Amino acid sequence: MTRLPHTDGGTFITDGGMETTLIFRDGLELPEFASFVLLDDPAGTEALLSYYEPYLEIARERGVAILLDAPTWRASRDWGRRLGYSPEALADVNRRAVALLESLRESTGGEPEIVISGCIGPRGDAYRADATMTAEEAERYHSEQAETLAGTSADLVSALTLTYANEAVGIARAVGRTGLPVAISFTVETDGRLPSGQTLGEAIEQVDAETGRAVAYFMVNCAHPSHLSPALEAAPWVDRVRGLRANASTKSHAELDEAEELDEGDPAELASAYRELRTRLPNLNVVGGCCGTDHRHVDAISAVFTR
């Protein structure tokens, strides 16, 4: 049985900024920032396999488990429609995305241990809470992808870059009905608040209250550690945060949206920022990167948690 981060105290690394790596370092085109489109082309599939390989090597060398997200962050109904995918084609590409990771897991023979996450992204913009839904609407919208992922070999579902609590509640309920564990990851602005204006603590407490603590654990992604720091306080909700996938850049979301070049930051400085947060996040055991990061950043971060 696969170990999961919320049932084991060991370190789990993740990959880095998939889309920014594929676009800025590998020179690939990802319409609507959607990496799942690469699965429709043999060369694209090979590019995804090549992307994952350095992270597997880091996990082997560090002796830790690795949690890999399927490239399905944009593979929900509205985004699929924009890209010309029928509901049937979208379900198929979600299944093939998880199958790709299953093929990697089989090929490694258990070294490193791979946890497969079916990834769900926000219905709207990942930097703004501009087209919000009620929790009920979010549950209906995300049920389609959640049910598809539940029919694969995914070990859990991770919902990344969420900007407001109601969507997180809806996703947690939709995934919960399938029987799979679900991790919820919010993004925060430079002041530590969600793009909706809600504090991180308030968002986590709302999701727990409205789902009966159905979420396995919470994360923060697509923000620099210095942006998360103002949100942390001595409160019970902090113990629910197990994951951090930070941006390399200290820039705000608005600044990143306008940037024409990738801000890779400094891997050593990013790792140092993770080290400073360890004492404030006692249950932090899922660590990796987001926009602007690659295997160099994740290797530096992983060293902080394995020394």
Wavefront OBJ file of the C-alpha trace (Angstrom):
o trace
v 0.000 0.000 0.000
v 1.346 3.432 -0.958
v 2.384 5.694 1.903
v 0.728 9.090 1.897
v 2.023 12.333 3.414
v -0.729 12.617 6.008
v -0.193 9.081 7.284
v 3.592 9.098 7.427
v 5.970 11.600 8.957
v 8.673 11.097 6.350
v 9.699 13.674 3.774
v 7.974 13.722 0.376
v 9.453 15.897 -2.338
v 7.529 17.016 -5.407
v 8.524 18.270 -8.801
v 8.937 21.978 -9.569
v 7.276 24.439 -11.897
v 6.109 22.115 -14.643
v 4.602 24.666 -16.987
v 7.298 27.317 -16.574
v 10.021 24.703 -17.123
v 8.369 23.333 -20.249
v 7.779 26.798 -21.698
v 10.867 28.778 -20.726
v 13.542 26.072 -20.506
v 12.303 23.504 -23.025
v 10.783 25.961 -25.489
v 7.414 24.220 -25.757
v 4.095 25.898 -26.428
v 1.394 25.309 -23.814
v -1.858 26.971 -24.865
v -3.788 28.261 -21.833
v -0.820 27.116 -19.712
v -2.078 23.535 -20.173
v 0.551 20.799 -20.064
v -1.926 17.959 -20.684
v -2.003 18.834 -24.399
v 1.490 17.328 -24.701
v -0.003 13.879 -24.195
v -1.565 14.041 -27.654
v 1.830 13.976 -29.319
v 4.616 11.367 -28.922
v 7.278 14.080 -28.721
v 5.218 15.903 -26.097
v 4.846 12.736 -24.055
v 8.607 12.218 -24.172
v 9.092 15.814 -23.035
v 6.928 15.138 -19.982
v 8.858 11.966 -19.149
v 12.130 13.874 -19.485
v 10.750 16.597 -17.235
v 10.005 14.157 -14.400
v 13.299 12.239 -14.554
v 15.606 14.692 -12.678
v 13.175 14.768 -9.761
v 13.134 10.980 -9.576
v 16.939 11.027 -9.439
v 16.879 13.563 -6.589
v 14.493 11.336 -4.640
v 16.761 8.324 -5.213
v 19.854 10.176 -4.072
v 18.140 11.704 -1.029
v 16.356 8.502 -0.052
v 12.902 10.099 0.096
v 9.522 9.441 -1.444
v 8.307 11.643 -4.272
v 4.808 12.891 -4.930
v 4.258 13.553 -8.630
v 1.273 15.461 -9.976
v -0.241 14.315 -13.235
v -0.210 17.127 -15.844
v -3.955 17.667 -15.391
v -4.040 21.046 -13.636
v -5.915 22.555 -16.582
v -7.797 19.395 -17.576
v -11.264 20.413 -16.386
v -14.350 21.171 -18.452
v -14.038 24.910 -19.137
v -10.346 24.817 -19.975
v -10.792 21.681 -22.041
v -13.564 23.339 -24.038
v -11.329 26.322 -24.768
v -8.730 23.937 -26.140
v -11.203 22.000 -28.287
v -11.593 18.892 -26.112
v -14.930 17.122 -25.895
v -15.938 15.746 -22.476
v -14.964 12.283 -23.676
v -11.565 13.429 -24.944
v -10.931 15.327 -21.731
v -11.721 12.283 -19.592
v -9.400 10.232 -21.777
v -6.502 12.639 -21.424
v -6.944 12.712 -17.629
v -6.694 8.931 -17.614
v -3.649 8.933 -19.883
v -1.934 11.532 -17.705
v -2.161 9.289 -14.648
v -1.189 6.257 -16.744
v 2.005 8.086 -17.698
v 2.967 8.348 -14.028
v 1.974 4.741 -13.440
v 4.386 3.725 -16.201
v 7.124 5.672 -14.419
v 6.306 3.987 -11.122
v 6.455 0.554 -12.715
v 9.756 1.310 -14.415
v 11.489 2.395 -11.199
v 10.817 -0.817 -9.300
v 10.017 1.085 -6.135
v 13.177 3.213 -6.039
v 12.218 5.899 -5.381
v 8.781 5.385 -3.919
v 6.338 7.337 -6.103
v 2.997 8.712 -4.917
v 0.707 9.561 -7.830
v -1.466 12.647 -7.486
v -4.277 13.518 -9.835
v -4.042 17.288 -10.093
v -7.057 19.622 -10.190
v -6.711 23.342 -10.818
v -9.066 26.274 -10.381
v -11.939 26.837 -12.754
v -10.859 30.426 -13.269
v -7.652 32.408 -13.096
v -5.039 31.081 -10.677
v -3.988 34.587 -9.645
v -7.378 36.236 -9.175
v -10.632 35.381 -7.420
v -12.696 37.104 -10.101
v -15.245 34.502 -11.249
v -16.251 32.814 -8.026
v -18.682 29.975 -7.388
v -20.629 28.804 -4.402
v -19.363 25.623 -2.783
v -22.273 23.757 -4.389
v -21.445 25.090 -7.841
v -17.802 24.201 -7.373
v -18.711 20.682 -6.319
v -20.803 20.183 -9.449
v -18.140 21.641 -11.723
v -15.202 19.640 -10.346
v -17.095 16.350 -9.871
v -16.499 15.395 -13.490
v -12.714 15.481 -13.231
v -12.692 14.074 -9.696
v -14.701 11.037 -10.766
v -12.453 10.458 -13.769
v -9.318 10.592 -11.625
v -10.895 8.234 -9.110
v -11.123 5.648 -11.877
v -7.341 5.672 -12.336
v -4.406 4.476 -10.255
v -4.000 7.899 -8.608
v -3.316 7.611 -4.883
v -4.865 10.987 -4.054
v -6.049 14.215 -5.639
v -4.245 17.520 -5.108
v -6.091 20.745 -5.876
v -3.508 23.447 -6.537
v -3.456 27.242 -6.746
v -6.906 27.869 -5.306
v -7.783 31.506 -4.688
v -10.869 31.310 -2.458
v -12.365 28.949 0.090
v -15.698 28.064 -1.539
v -14.005 26.405 -4.500
v -11.839 24.415 -2.109
v -14.932 23.266 -0.212
v -16.560 22.148 -3.460
v -13.484 20.232 -4.600
v -13.082 18.559 -1.219
v -16.688 17.398 -1.338
v -16.432 16.227 -4.956
v -13.270 14.221 -4.337
v -14.532 12.987 -0.991
v -17.488 11.294 -2.655
v -15.068 9.213 -4.759
v -13.231 7.818 -1.750
v -9.843 9.263 -2.704
v -7.909 11.424 -0.225
v -7.697 15.091 -1.206
v -5.082 17.755 -0.496
v -6.069 21.399 -0.858
v -3.481 24.013 -1.788
v -4.158 27.736 -1.638
v -2.080 30.502 -3.138
v -1.426 33.740 -1.296
v -0.489 37.308 -2.165
v 2.554 39.130 -0.792
v 0.631 39.958 2.413
v -0.146 36.301 3.123
v -3.832 36.611 2.222
v -5.623 34.681 -0.495
v -6.434 36.646 -3.667
v -10.008 36.744 -2.325
v -8.754 38.803 0.632
v -9.436 36.056 3.169
v -6.630 35.082 5.500
v -5.077 31.659 5.035
v -6.147 30.599 8.502
v -9.748 31.647 7.891
v -9.812 29.730 4.599
v -8.460 26.529 6.144
v -10.858 26.771 9.083
v -13.802 27.343 6.724
v -12.944 24.334 4.583
v -12.528 22.115 7.628
v -15.807 23.342 9.143
v -17.818 22.882 5.950
v -16.388 19.482 5.000
v -16.059 17.821 8.404
v -12.256 17.915 8.098
v -12.453 15.796 4.956
v -9.231 17.282 3.597
v -6.206 15.070 4.236
v -3.905 18.078 4.495
v -3.443 21.621 3.222
v -0.682 23.181 1.176
v 0.391 26.547 -0.172
v 1.758 26.906 -3.685
v 2.590 29.532 -6.296
v 3.885 32.051 -3.746
v 7.316 32.784 -2.319
v 7.942 31.686 1.305
v 8.233 35.351 2.284
v 4.625 35.796 1.167
v 3.445 32.916 3.338
v 5.314 34.065 6.432
v 2.915 36.916 7.386
v 0.001 34.475 7.388
v 1.451 32.124 9.986
v 0.435 32.383 13.607
v 0.284 30.245 16.710
v -3.066 28.625 15.955
v -4.358 25.056 15.506
v -4.912 25.483 11.756
v -1.159 25.731 11.199
v -0.853 22.036 12.055
v -3.043 21.248 9.024
v -0.430 22.648 6.610
v 1.818 19.852 5.397
v 2.915 21.106 2.005
v 4.734 24.019 0.400
v 5.465 24.405 -3.300
v 6.898 27.898 -3.528
v 7.737 30.170 -6.422
v 11.358 30.994 -7.049
v 10.515 34.682 -7.386
v 9.571 37.138 -4.653
v 7.458 39.083 -7.169
v 3.712 39.484 -6.721
v 1.237 37.638 -8.901
v 0.533 40.846 -10.809
v 4.231 41.348 -11.506
v 4.667 37.732 -12.626
v 1.679 38.073 -14.939
v 3.407 40.965 -16.706
v 6.876 39.408 -16.801
v 8.280 38.411 -20.179
v 11.262 36.537 -18.758
v 11.382 33.762 -16.185
v 12.518 34.803 -12.710
v 14.421 31.759 -11.439
v 15.512 33.357 -8.176
v 18.345 31.597 -6.348
v 17.999 27.926 -5.314
v 20.123 28.351 -2.193
v 18.173 31.392 -1.027
v 14.874 29.612 -1.641
v 16.060 26.601 0.358
v 17.100 28.925 3.184
v 13.593 30.416 3.216
v 12.147 26.903 3.535
v 14.491 26.246 6.453
v 13.203 29.325 8.261
v 9.585 28.171 7.859
v 10.218 24.672 9.241
v 9.967 25.808 12.840
v 6.661 27.591 12.143
v 5.095 24.702 10.226
v 5.646 21.689 12.487
v 3.986 19.170 10.159
v 5.594 20.332 6.909
v 6.696 17.224 5.025
v 5.681 17.790 1.383
v 8.157 20.150 -0.262
v 8.846 21.151 -3.836
v 8.522 24.042 -6.231
v 6.144 26.003 -8.376
v 6.595 28.766 -10.969
v 10.224 29.457 -11.882
v 11.627 26.437 -10.052
v 13.235 23.362 -11.537
v 15.209 20.367 -10.278
v 18.007 22.607 -8.945
v 15.628 24.349 -6.560
v 13.983 21.116 -5.450
v 17.373 19.512 -4.831
v 18.405 22.432 -2.615
v 15.085 22.343 -0.761
v 15.223 18.585 -0.274
v 18.666 18.915 1.305
v 17.136 21.042 4.067
v 14.742 18.219 4.948
v 17.138 15.282 4.688
v 20.301 16.463 6.435
l 1 2 3 4 5 6 7 8 9 10 11 12 13 14 15 16 17 18 19 20 21 22 23 24 25 26 27 28 29 30 31 32 33 34 35 36 37 38 39 40 41 42 43 44 45 46 47 48 49 50 51 52 53 54 55 56 57 58 59 60 61 62 63 64 65 66 67 68 69 70 71 72 73 74 75 76 77 78 79 80 81 82 83 84 85 86 87 88 89 90 91 92 93 94 95 96 97 98 99 100 101 102 103 104 105 106 107 108 109 110 111 112 113 114 115 116 117 118 119 120 121 122 123 124 125 126 127 128 129 130 131 132 133 134 135 136 137 138 139 140 141 142 143 144 145 146 147 148 149 150 151 152 153 154 155 156 157 158 159 160 161 162 163 164 165 166 167 168 169 170 171 172 173 174 175 176 177 178 179 180 181 182 183 184 185 186 187 188 189 190 191 192 193 194 195 196 197 198 199 200 201 202 203 204 205 206 207 208 209 210 211 212 213 214 215 216 217 218 219 220 221 222 223 224 225 226 227 228 229 230 231 232 233 234 235 236 237 238 239 240 241 242 243 244 245 246 247 248 249 250 251 252 253 254 255 256 257 258 259 260 261 262 263 264 265 266 267 268 269 270 271 272 273 274 275 276 277 278 279 280 281 282 283 284 285 286 287 288 289 290 291 292 293 294 295 296 297 298 299 300 301 302 303 304 305 306 307
